[in-house]
Amino acid sequence: MQSFVTAIDEHARACPGAVAIRYEGHDTCYAELAAGSNRVANALIAAGGARASRIGLLDLNSEHYLEAFIGAAKAACVPVGINSRLAGPELEFVIRDARMSLVLAGHGVALTGRPGASVTRVGGNGAGTTTPLRTISGLLHPRGGRRRFAGR
């Protein structure tokens, strides 16, 4: 029995240009989906994503969410979808209760943290998780951007 990850990679080899995802007028072919999910998987592995670690996915509906979900599965991690409408305390509870080692947050969600918490925003340029994970993994070199801490 093959997994859905294997099926996607096989489709990417057999019919790379076939539409895998059609969302809001944008088509993503199997080759793009396989390549994007491979980048996510490699970035997670490079970032120390341990086998069977839980990776939270906090994003609005998009093709990038599926790319991250499949990438986490390829990295032998457990992708855990998080409802983007949760309030801060609920979100914190879900992350702690599921023992997530990392949360990938897409461009459509705002994150804030209490003092002492680690908050990372992934995909702030509207490209979902792919561009920041490519940067983290060293495949891309940042050309600009900014970091803010405590409003500064």
C-alpha positions as CSV (number, residue, x, y, z in Angstrom):
1,M,0.0,0.0,0.0
2,Q,1.4,3.4,-1.0
3,S,1.1,6.5,1.1
4,F,-0.4,9.8,-0.3
5,V,3.2,11.2,-0.3
6,T,4.4,8.5,-2.6
7,A,1.4,8.9,-4.8
8,I,2.0,12.6,-5.2
9,D,5.7,12.0,-6.1
10,E,4.7,9.2,-8.6
11,H,2.1,11.5,-10.2
12,A,4.8,14.2,-10.4
13,R,7.1,11.8,-12.4
14,A,4.3,10.3,-14.6
15,C,2.4,13.5,-15.4
16,P,4.3,16.5,-14.0
17,G,2.1,19.2,-15.7
18,A,-1.2,17.7,-14.6
19,V,-3.2,19.9,-12.1
20,A,-2.8,18.7,-8.5
21,I,-4.5,21.6,-6.8
22,R,-7.0,24.1,-8.2
23,Y,-7.6,26.9,-5.7
24,E,-9.1,30.4,-6.2
25,G,-8.3,30.5,-9.9
26,H,-4.7,29.3,-9.5
27,D,-3.5,25.8,-10.6
28,T,-0.6,24.0,-9.0
29,C,0.7,21.1,-11.0
30,Y,2.1,17.9,-9.5
31,A,5.7,18.8,-10.3
32,E,5.3,22.1,-8.5
33,L,3.6,20.4,-5.5
34,A,6.3,17.8,-5.3
35,A,9.1,20.3,-5.6
36,G,7.6,22.7,-3.0
37,S,6.9,19.9,-0.5
38,N,10.4,18.6,-1.0
39,R,11.8,22.1,-0.1
40,V,9.6,22.2,3.0
41,A,10.8,18.6,4.0
42,N,14.4,19.5,3.5
43,A,14.1,22.7,5.5
44,L,12.4,20.9,8.3
45,I,15.1,18.2,8.4
46,A,17.9,20.8,8.2
47,A,16.2,22.7,11.1
48,G,16.4,19.6,13.2
49,G,12.9,18.3,12.7
50,A,13.1,14.9,14.4
51,R,11.3,11.9,13.1
52,A,7.7,11.8,14.4
53,S,7.9,15.3,15.8
54,R,4.7,17.3,15.6
55,I,4.8,20.3,13.2
56,G,1.9,22.7,13.6
57,L,0.4,24.2,10.4
58,L,-1.3,27.5,11.1
59,D,-2.5,29.1,7.9
60,L,-5.6,30.0,5.9
61,N,-6.8,27.7,3.1
62,S,-4.3,27.7,0.3
63,E,-2.1,25.5,-1.9
64,H,0.8,26.5,0.4
65,Y,-0.9,24.8,3.3
66,L,-1.0,21.5,1.4
67,E,2.6,22.0,0.4
68,A,3.6,22.4,4.0
69,F,1.4,19.4,5.1
70,I,3.0,17.1,2.5
71,G,6.5,18.4,3.2
72,A,6.1,17.7,6.9
73,A,4.9,14.1,6.1
74,K,7.9,13.7,3.7
75,A,10.2,14.7,6.6
76,A,8.7,11.9,8.6
77,C,7.1,14.5,10.9
78,V,3.5,14.6,12.0
79,P,1.7,17.6,10.4
80,V,-0.9,19.0,12.8
81,G,-3.5,21.4,11.4
82,I,-4.3,24.4,13.7
83,N,-7.5,26.4,13.3
84,S,-6.5,29.9,12.3
85,R,-9.5,31.4,14.2
86,L,-8.3,30.3,17.6
87,A,-7.7,33.1,20.2
88,G,-4.2,33.4,21.8
89,P,-4.9,31.3,24.9
90,E,-6.6,28.6,22.9
91,L,-3.8,28.5,20.4
92,E,-1.2,28.2,23.1
93,F,-3.2,25.4,24.7
94,V,-3.4,23.5,21.4
95,I,0.3,23.9,20.7
96,R,1.3,22.8,24.2
97,D,-1.2,20.0,24.4
98,A,-0.1,18.5,21.1
99,R,3.5,18.9,22.0
100,M,4.4,20.6,18.8
101,S,8.1,21.2,18.2
102,L,7.5,23.9,15.6
103,V,4.6,25.9,14.2
104,L,4.7,27.1,10.6
105,A,2.4,30.2,10.3
106,G,1.4,31.4,6.9
107,H,1.1,35.0,5.8
108,G,-2.7,35.1,6.5
109,V,-2.3,34.8,10.3
110,A,-1.0,37.2,12.9
111,L,0.9,35.9,15.9
112,T,1.8,37.6,19.1
113,G,3.6,36.2,22.1
114,R,3.8,36.8,25.7
115,P,7.2,37.6,27.3
116,G,9.5,34.5,27.1
117,A,7.6,32.9,24.2
118,S,9.1,32.2,20.8
119,V,7.1,33.6,18.0
120,T,8.0,33.1,14.3
121,R,6.2,34.4,11.3
122,V,6.6,32.3,8.2
123,G,5.5,33.5,4.9
124,G,5.1,37.2,5.5
125,N,5.8,38.1,1.9
126,G,2.6,36.2,0.8
127,A,4.5,33.2,-0.6
128,G,3.3,30.8,2.1
129,T,5.9,28.7,3.8
130,T,8.2,28.0,0.8
131,T,10.3,31.2,0.7
132,P,11.1,31.4,4.4
133,L,11.9,27.7,4.6
134,R,14.1,28.0,1.6
135,T,15.9,30.8,3.4
136,I,16.2,28.9,6.7
137,S,17.6,25.9,4.8
138,G,20.2,28.1,2.9
139,L,18.7,27.6,-0.5
140,L,17.9,31.3,-0.8
141,H,19.7,34.3,0.6
142,P,17.6,37.1,2.1
143,R,17.7,40.4,0.2
144,G,15.8,42.4,2.8
145,G,13.3,42.3,5.6
146,R,13.1,43.2,9.3
147,R,12.7,41.6,12.6
148,R,10.7,43.1,15.4
149,F,10.8,42.3,19.1
150,A,8.7,44.0,21.8
151,G,7.5,46.5,19.2
152,R,11.0,47.6,18.2
